[in-house]
Amino acid sequence: MPTDCGRRAIAIADLVQRLAGHLDEHRDCADLAGSILEVTANGARWGVAWLRCPSCGMRWERRLALNGAP
């Protein structure tokens, strides 16, 4: 089992929790879009969560390292 497995679970849980808070605040926004995903950049794995609403101008993004990236 990879040594970063626990860190990954904690990071993804954090992203879900923070995204949920923003969803609650903007649930009435008709144009709200967002996602949580994992990406690899330069050999490092990242969890990324984002939300955007063109109608109200809200933009939110959070990135967390999943395998010890700086």
Order of alpha helices (4+ residues) and beta strands (2+ residues): alpha-beta-beta-beta
